[in-house]
């Protein structure tokens, strides 16, 4: 049973690693092209790279993504979640539905091949199907949380650059564009979102609506408050530079307070490991020698 369990975990980790490498290959090539190549060479590097996930992968998974029924409301919610995770292409929606079909089947095949089902068939196949079906949701939730964390960390730096550009004489639209270009390598997540804001404004969308779309697209509370502040600044005619500088300082104070809060919770979280793991071992080390001496004394007395 131990060998079968180890084989199951090994194959599952290999499949997960291959999936991660497959989906992140394009992103890695793009970031390398931005760092080591000028713009012309970057285009050349992307041209010789394999096609995006929406071409070959979507054709390969086409028979599977229509197996599960689709509700328009669920599709809209899933598309919004994929957008928050950074996957805006329509092909990722089909890939997600295909993963919900293929992953449970793959795990059930692994359970059958490794022989784990022989000990508890119903439980083994139920766990394999449940983990395979819910696995893409947990993975997507993890990606959304990771990207929102990157946006929160990169927002104060972006605001500082916008303030510098505005005070140097640039308009808010040009400052947003310049900030997205400067943060393309250090903070790619916030740079991508700011670039979309600039493109929406360039296409004719009002500034207030573009920043509202940014808040809805990311789902980050700090960006939502930033959009409200910019809308109020435009409405009342206050200085955008001073407003953004004050908001940036507020974000840094909130981040510092959050870190202090997490540090304060550490002592409470350490209580359970201390009681369950460290305290029993200390009890064994301190009490067992005296117990052995007592038992030996009683044995000599009774004999």
N, C-alpha and C positions, 0 to 999 in steps of 0.2 A: 504493500500500500504506500509506503514511503517513497519507493522508486517511481510509482505511477504519479504520485502527487508532485514530486520534483520535476518529472518530465512534463506534466501539464503546465506548471508554472513557467518552466523554461521556454516551451513553445509559445505560450501566451506573451511572455516578455519579448521574444523575438519578433512576433507579429506586430506588437505595439511599437517596437523600435523601428521596424521597416515602415510602418505607417507614418511615424513622426518624421523620419528622414525623407519620405516621399513628399509629404505636404509642405515641409519647410525648405525644400531644395531651391525652389524659385526665390524665396525670400532671402536665402543666404547668398545666392548668386547676385541678386540685385544689390544687396548691401556691400558685397565685395566690389561690384562694379562702381558703386558710388565712392568707395574709399580709394581704390588703387588706379582708377581710370578716369580720364577726362570725359566730358559728356559724349563726344563722338565715339570714343572707344567703349563707353558704357552701352551705347546703342548697338555696337557691333557685338559686344559680349552677350547681350540679351538676344540678338538675332541668331547666334550659334547655339544658344541654350535650348534645351528641349521645350516643346510647347507647353502652354499653361495647363493647369489641372482640368480646365473646362473643356478640352478638346479630346484627348485620348481617353482620359479617365471617364468622362461622361459617356463616351461611346461604349466603353467597356462595361459600365454599370447601367446602361440604358434598360436592359431587361428587368432590373431589380427595383429601380426607384419608383415604379408604378404599382408595386405589389401592395403596399399599405394604402388604405384610403386617406384622402386628403380633404380636410375641412378648410375652407377659405380663411376662416379666422385663425386656425392653427398655423396655416401657411404664412399668414401675415405676421403673426407673433414670432414664428421661427425665423422669418426673413429679418425682422428687427433685431433678434438676438444674434444672428450671424453678422449683421452689420455692426453691432456693438463689439463683436469679437474681431472685426477687421476683415471679414469675408463678404464683400459686396457683390460679387458676381453671382448670377443666377444659377450657375452650374454647381455651386457649393450646396444649394438647397437640395438638388437631386442627389448629390454625393451623401448628404446627411441621411436622407431617407433610404438610400441604398445601404448605408452602414447599419441602419436599424434592422435590415433584413439579413445582411451577410454576416455580421458579427455574431448574432445568436446561432446561426447555422455553423459557423466556424468553431465556436466554442462547444457546441453539441458534438461535432465531429471529433474534436480533441478529447472530449470526455469518453467518446466511444473508442477511439484509438488507444488512449492510455489505459483503458480498463477501469477508470475511477467509478463508472456506473455500476460495477459489479457489487459494490458494498451497499449503496443506497441509490437505486436507479432513479426513482421519482425525485428525490432531493437533488441529485447530481444534475439531471437534465433541467429541472426547474431553476436551479441556481445559474446554470450556464445560459439558459434562455433569458432569465431576468437580468443578469449582468450584461449580456450582449445587447439587450434592448435598451437598458438604461445607461449603458456606458457612453454612447455619444452625447447624451444630455449632460452627464457629469463632466465630460471632456469640454463641451461647449461652455458650461458654466465656469469651469476653471479658466478657460481662455478669456471669457468676458471679464472675470475678476482681475486677471493679470493685466489685461489691456487698460482697464479702468485705473488700476494702480499706477501704471506708467503715465497715464494722462494726468493724474493728480500730482505725481512727482514732477512732471515736466511743465505744468501750468505756470508756477511762479517764474521759472526761467523765461518762458515765452512772454509773460506779461512784462518782465523787465526789458526784454528786447523791444517789445512794442512801444513801451514808454520812451526808450532811447530814440527809436525811429520817429515817433510823433514829436518829441521835443527837438529833433534835428530838422523838422520842417516837412516830413512826409505826411501824407494823408493817412487815415485809418486803414483804408483799403491797401495802399502800398506798404504800409507798415506790417500789415498781416502777411502780405506776400513775401516781404523781405525776411520776416521772422520764420516763416515756413521754410525758406531756402537755407537760412543759417542753422536751423535745428534739424535739418534733414538727416544728419549722421548721429548726433548726440541724443536727440529725442525724436525718433521717427514717427511715433504714434501721434503726438500733438502736432508735429509738422504736417502730417497727412491731413488731419482734421482742419487745421488752419488753411491749408491749401484748398480744401473743398469749400471753405467759407469764402475765400477769395474768388474762386471760380463761380460760385453762386452769385456773388455781388457783381462780378463782371458780366454774367448772363442777364442781369437786370433785376435780380432779386433785391428787395430793400435790405439794408443792413440789419435792422431789427429782426426781420424774418430769417435771414441767414444765420444769425447767432441763436435764434430759437431752434432752428433746425439742428444746429450743432449740439445744443443741450438735449434735444430729443434723440439724436442719433447716438450720442455717447452714454446718456443715462448717468452722468456724474453730477453730484450735487454742487460741487464747486464751480463747474462750468455753467450749470443752470443759474447759479447766483451771479456769475460773471455776465451772462446774457441779460439778466434783469438790470444789473448796474449800468451796462452800456446803453440799454434802452432808456433808462431814466436820465442818463447823461445827455443823450441826444434830445430828449424831450424838454429838459430844463436848461440846456445850454451850458452845463458845467464843464470844467476842464477834464478832458479824457485822460491826459497824462497823470494828473493828481489822483484821479479816481482809480486808475489802474495801479498806480504805485501803492495807494492805501490798501487796495484789495490784495496785492501781492504780499504786503507785510502781514495782512490778516491770515492769509493762507499759510505763511511760514510759522506764524504763532500757533495756528491750529495744528499744524504738523508736529511742532515741538510738544504741545500739550497732549497730543495723541500718543507720542512716544513715551512721555512721562506717565501717562495713564497705563500703557501696556507694561511699563517697568514696575508700577505699583501693584499690578495684578500678579506679578511673578511670584511674590511670596505666598499668595493664596493658592496659586496653581501648583506650587511645590509641596503643598501639604499632603496631597494624595500620593505622589511617589515616595515621600518620606515615610508615610504611615504604612503603605502597602509593600514597599520594596526594601528600604534601608532599615526601618525599625525592626522588622522580623530578623534580619541578619544580625543586627547588633544584639538583639535579645538572645539569639542562639549563641553568639560568641561570649556574652557575659554570663549567661545562666547555665549553659551546658556544662562547663568545667565544675562548677559547684554542685550541680545535680549528680555528676558522675562520682564526685567525692562522697556525697551523701549516700548514694546507692552502695558504694563500696563499704562505707562504714556500717550501714544497716546489714549488709551481707555478712560482714565479720561478726557483728553482734548476734545475729541469728544463728550463725554457725557455732 
